[in-house]
Amino acid sequence: MPTYRAPVDETLFVLNDVLHVARYNNLPGFAEATPDLAAAVLGEAAKLCEDVLTPLNRVGDKEGCKHHADGSVTTPPGFKDAYNKLVAGGWVGASAPVEFGGQGLPMFLTVAIREFMYSSNIAFTMYSSLALGAVATIYDHGSEEQKARYLPKLISGEWSGTMNLTEPHCGTDLGQLRCRATPQADGSYRISGTKIFISAGEHDLTSNIVHLVLARIDGAPAGTKGISLFIVPKILPAADGTLGARNTVSCGSIEQKMGIHGNATCVMNYDGAIGWLVGAPHRGLYAMFTMMNAARLSVGLQGLSLSEVAYQNAVAYAKERLAGRALSGAKFPDKAADPIIVHPDIRRMLMTMRSFNEAARALVLWTALRGDIARRSADPREREAADDHMGLLTPVIKGAFTELGFANTVLAQQIFGGHGYIAEHGMEQFVRDARISMIYEGANGVQALDLVGRKLSKDGGRALRAFFSEVSGYIKEREADDAMSALTKPLGNALSDLQQASLWFAQNALGRPDNAGAGATDYMQMFGLVALAYMWCLIVDAVKAKALGDGGGMRANDKQVLARFFMERMLPATATHLMRIKAGADSTMALPAESF
Ligand SMILES: Cc1cc2nc3c(=O)[nH]c(=O)nc-3n(C[C@H](O)[C@H](O)[C@H](O)COP(=O)(O)OP(=O)(O)OC[C@H]3O[C@@H](n4cnc5c(N)ncnc54)[C@H](O)[C@@H]3O)c2cc1C
């Protein structure tokens, strides 16, 4: 049975010493989130995750969700009790707006908490994550009446939310969407059509489910410009939130799937269901982007979370499992064999995982902090810069974290040898659960295209220039610091690779877009590596500064070794990515489709 300890100290170290979040105490909600409060909140979240959610992870995988003849869905045993605890603790709305019953705490705290929750039980955590996306979307685009009716119940966790984009014939290409919305005399719409793969579409955890549905108003233009967004509640609420009649939306079936068995993936049938327009007609994709961006960051976080929990279990196993002798001579001659942690190949895998996890935590919390600044700062220029950062880094985090996170669950499984392949130790579940994060919320290939095709050139490349200038400015500042050169030199080389790749696209992809498409995934991965390497520099700066104060000890040394490992063993891949990008699309696209 896998175990999990939430990395509370590591998270507090990132927040307080690497990101210095106290600098932003002028932002609403930040002054309340003192280091003591953050420590207390994360400590409580850790207890919930370790004691309640972790033990349910295997149960959820084994038992799965059940679809019944009346269309209802039951979640695995124990999920409802755990959900009630989540609601009772006020965990769902920790960062939600105070005026609708949330606690208004910075989003970085919610992201930190969600890291722990996904590590403990990703399938369970998805139910409430979708509600957070619905909250953000209704808050940003809904009418005052919609906010008053839906937000308090979503924020408390009494109701949950879903996002309904995918249809049987289209997931990525939403321009083909067929779901219809017919206007009614009272201002509402009747929604008809089928949505598939809808996470948490039906379940027994909440008294109501608020579906956010993309549909085409009768007579609307074809393509993405004719899509609108609707609120379609499972049960129609009165203005005071009391529940009325059942709406004509139902779950036709749930999918049998590779992982996340505890989360119901539903076929949803809308049979003239009553819905209300959110935002302007035909601007549905624009409004839904609020939910998709929140979800993309959240899915990127899943990559880190599963890598972290898989790593923790792999370390424990590597210290116990006896096999062979250390190449440098027996380390435990009194035992039948040395523990496998003495072997360089096992160390390679453990270091690969940990050097990703720690830098990834810093990067996702930094990005969440920028998200807070983008929403809460009074300074428009600060808001704009933070928003640019979010836009640029969201596809990077979604794509690079989920690829590396999945690869790390495979490494952890490998450390268990044959015991990783059988179900007993739970390692194969992490592999299965992690795989979906590369596919949903926009498959990773599409994230890469978003990065290369839209984000690089957006606003004349302003976000990209700001990122390059921040990293190169940092390297320049440390030029004379010999002690840091083992980190800043490789970072400089990798940044140069990334800059060359960006320039190559500018020169070679405008006339031939296939060149961008063929290199986009490499670009996304190299961007992720550069951003993670930059995080390692900031982490080492932080431990050095801390060492001056309290002696630092083992942790300072650990971090420096991990940073060096990342620079020596992970970051050089940017050179390969650059070579692939510069090879262009010729060999990739040369064969006609009939040759395959
Ligand atoms: C378990 C699970 C949960 C899900 N939850 C939800 C949910 O809650 N709500 C929801 O709406 N959807 C959900 N989805 C759907 C998911 O988001 C889609 O499956 C995903 O976006 C991909 O769409 P698709 O499956 O139609 O693949 P397609 O769009 O058919 O894509 C197939 C492949 O082609 C690639 N591709 C497509 N277009 C392009 C292009 N222009 N250029 C290059 N490559 C391209 C894709 O990257 C992918 O690799 C879920 C799916 C699963 C499996």
Ligand as a Chemical Component Dictionary entry (heavy atoms), coordinates in Angstrom:
data_LIG
# 
_chem_comp.id                   LIG 
_chem_comp.type                 NON-POLYMER 
_chem_comp.pdbx_formal_charge   0 
_chem_comp.three_letter_code    LIG 
# 
loop_
_chem_comp_atom.comp_id 
_chem_comp_atom.atom_id 
_chem_comp_atom.alt_atom_id 
_chem_comp_atom.type_symbol 
_chem_comp_atom.charge 
_chem_comp_atom.model_Cartn_x 
_chem_comp_atom.model_Cartn_y 
_chem_comp_atom.model_Cartn_z 
_chem_comp_atom.pdbx_ordinal 
LIG C1  C1  C 0 -10.801 10.736 -18.601 1  
LIG C2  C2  C 0 -11.160 11.912 -19.422 2  
LIG C3  C3  C 0 -11.739 13.023 -18.834 3  
LIG C4  C4  C 0 -12.115 14.112 -19.614 4  
LIG N1  N1  N 0 -12.777 15.168 -19.025 5  
LIG C5  C5  C 0 -13.350 16.116 -19.827 6  
LIG C6  C6  C 0 -14.229 17.099 -19.287 7  
LIG O1  O1  O 0 -14.466 17.157 -18.073 8  
LIG N2  N2  N 0 -14.832 17.972 -20.148 9  
LIG C7  C7  C 0 -14.597 17.942 -21.486 10 
LIG O2  O2  O 0 -15.173 18.748 -22.215 11 
LIG N3  N3  N 0 -13.742 17.035 -22.028 12 
LIG C8  C8  C 0 -13.123 16.122 -21.237 13 
LIG N4  N4  N 0 -12.287 15.178 -21.776 14 
LIG C9  C9  C 0 -11.996 15.230 -23.184 15 
LIG C10 C10 C 0 -10.560 15.657 -23.493 16 
LIG O3  O3  O 0 -10.350 16.988 -23.129 17 
LIG C11 C11 C 0 -10.307 15.365 -24.978 18 
LIG O4  O4  O 0 -10.242 13.953 -25.100 19 
LIG C12 C12 C 0 -9.050  16.008 -25.487 20 
LIG O5  O5  O 0 -9.189  17.408 -25.504 21 
LIG C13 C13 C 0 -8.695  15.545 -26.896 22 
LIG O6  O6  O 0 -9.832  15.558 -27.750 23 
LIG P1  P1  P 0 -10.208 14.249 -28.581 24 
LIG O7  O7  O 0 -10.213 13.101 -27.655 25 
LIG O8  O8  O 0 -11.426 14.535 -29.353 26 
LIG O9  O9  O 0 -8.998  14.052 -29.559 27 
LIG P2  P2  P 0 -8.830  14.730 -31.003 28 
LIG O10 O10 O 0 -9.226  16.152 -30.967 29 
LIG O11 O11 O 0 -9.471  13.866 -32.009 30 
LIG O12 O12 O 0 -7.243  14.652 -31.159 31 
LIG C14 C14 C 0 -6.575  13.424 -31.466 32 
LIG C15 C15 C 0 -5.074  13.705 -31.565 33 
LIG O13 O13 O 0 -4.838  14.641 -32.614 34 
LIG C16 C16 C 0 -4.122  15.747 -32.130 35 
LIG N5  N5  N 0 -4.626  16.952 -32.804 36 
LIG C17 C17 C 0 -5.902  17.340 -32.931 37 
LIG N6  N6  N 0 -5.972  18.495 -33.600 38 
LIG C18 C18 C 0 -4.725  18.835 -33.923 39 
LIG C19 C19 C 0 -4.142  19.915 -34.622 40 
LIG N7  N7  N 0 -4.866  20.919 -35.121 41 
LIG N8  N8  N 0 -2.795  19.929 -34.754 42 
LIG C20 C20 C 0 -2.042  18.951 -34.246 43 
LIG N9  N9  N 0 -2.523  17.900 -33.577 44 
LIG C21 C21 C 0 -3.853  17.839 -33.423 45 
LIG C22 C22 C 0 -4.354  15.799 -30.642 46 
LIG O14 O14 O 0 -3.274  16.426 -29.964 47 
LIG C23 C23 C 0 -4.466  14.324 -30.302 48 
LIG O15 O15 O 0 -3.189  13.789 -30.076 49 
LIG C24 C24 C 0 -11.863 14.103 -20.999 50 
LIG C25 C25 C 0 -11.236 13.007 -21.588 51 
LIG C26 C26 C 0 -10.909 11.911 -20.836 52 
LIG C27 C27 C 0 -10.308 10.717 -21.511 53 
# 
loop_
_chem_comp_bond.comp_id 
_chem_comp_bond.atom_id_1 
_chem_comp_bond.atom_id_2 
_chem_comp_bond.value_order 
_chem_comp_bond.pdbx_ordinal 
LIG C1  C2  SING 1  
LIG C2  C3  SING 2  
LIG C2  C26 DOUB 3  
LIG C3  C4  DOUB 4  
LIG C4  N1  SING 5  
LIG C4  C24 SING 6  
LIG N1  C5  DOUB 7  
LIG C5  C6  SING 8  
LIG C5  C8  SING 9  
LIG C6  O1  DOUB 10 
LIG C6  N2  SING 11 
LIG N2  C7  SING 12 
LIG C7  O2  DOUB 13 
LIG C7  N3  SING 14 
LIG N3  C8  DOUB 15 
LIG C8  N4  SING 16 
LIG N4  C9  SING 17 
LIG N4  C24 SING 18 
LIG C9  C10 SING 19 
LIG C10 O3  SING 20 
LIG C10 C11 SING 21 
LIG C11 O4  SING 22 
LIG C11 C12 SING 23 
LIG C12 O5  SING 24 
LIG C12 C13 SING 25 
LIG C13 O6  SING 26 
LIG O6  P1  SING 27 
LIG P1  O7  DOUB 28 
LIG P1  O8  SING 29 
LIG P1  O9  SING 30 
LIG O9  P2  SING 31 
LIG P2  O10 DOUB 32 
LIG P2  O11 SING 33 
LIG P2  O12 SING 34 
LIG O12 C14 SING 35 
LIG C14 C15 SING 36 
LIG C15 O13 SING 37 
LIG C15 C23 SING 38 
LIG O13 C16 SING 39 
LIG C16 N5  SING 40 
LIG C16 C22 SING 41 
LIG N5  C17 SING 42 
LIG N5  C21 SING 43 
LIG C17 N6  DOUB 44 
LIG N6  C18 SING 45 
LIG C18 C19 SING 46 
LIG C18 C21 DOUB 47 
LIG C19 N7  SING 48 
LIG C19 N8  DOUB 49 
LIG N8  C20 SING 50 
LIG C20 N9  DOUB 51 
LIG N9  C21 SING 52 
LIG C22 O14 SING 53 
LIG C22 C23 SING 54 
LIG C23 O15 SING 55 
LIG C24 C25 DOUB 56 
LIG C25 C26 SING 57 
LIG C26 C27 SING 58 
# 
